[in-house]
Amino acid sequence: MESKLNKLLKFPTPFTYKVMGLAQPELINQVVKIVQNYIPGMYTPDVKISSKGNYYSISIKIIATNSEQIETLYKELSNIKSVRLVL
């Protein structure tokens, strides 16, 4: 079965993940480490802190080479214990 992403995107393509989770210092490093495991490189995520300081919003940009890569990273990032949402 062909992924809908293959129909919508032309690879390689820039792709941004937004990871929202509890404001724990290790969260940023965990996100970067997971991305680097699948797509080696240097990443500088954009991090925003919620108004009450309880949550981080981490945006990280990659160059995706196929839809499986995108789907795998969604699953892996979602498995981080302190993550609440991956967009």
N, C-alpha and C positions, 0 to 999 in steps of 0.2 A: 504494500500500500504506500503510495507516494504521499509524503508530508505536504500539508498545505503551505508550509514555509517555502518549499521548493517552487511552488507556483507563484508565490508572492514576492520572493526575493531572488536576486541574481547574485551568485556567489563568485568570488569573495565579496563580502559586504561589511561595512561598519555596523556594529550592533552595540547598543547600550543596555546594560542591566541596571535596575534600580533595586537595591536590597534594603529593606527596612527591618530594623531589629532593635533589641534592647541596647542602650548606650553602655556598652562594655568595651574597654580599650582593645581587647583581643579580637573583637568582631572585624575590624578593618583588616587586620593581618590575616584572619581566616578567609575572608573573601578574596583577597589578593592571592593567597597561597593556592586556593582551589582553582582560580582562573589560570594561574601560572602552571599548574599541573597539566592542564589541557592545552593551553596556548602559551608557551614560554615567551617571556618578554618582560619589559619594565612597565609597570602600571602605577599611575598616580590617580587614585580614585578621588572624586569630589565628595566630600563629607559635609553633611548639614546636621545640626543638632536640633531637636524639637524645642519648642518654646519653654517647656518645663525641664528640659534636659534629660528626659527619660529614654528617648529613642534617637537612633542615628538613621539617616537616609544616605546611603552610599551609592553613588553612580560610578560605574566602571565601564569603560569602552573597550571593545575588542574588534578584531577583524575576523569575522566568522567565515570559514571555508565551506561549511555544509550545514544542513538543518540538524543533523544528529548532534553536532557539536553544541548548537544552541540549546537543544532539548536536554542534553546531558548536563550542561552547566546549570540550567534551571533546576533540575533535580538535585544536583550536588549542593548548590547554594541554599536551596530550601531545607536541606538536611542539617544545616548548622543549627544547633540548639537554640541560640538566642534570636534567630531570624523569625520574623513574623509574616513577612510578605516579600515575594520576588516578582518584579514586573519586568 
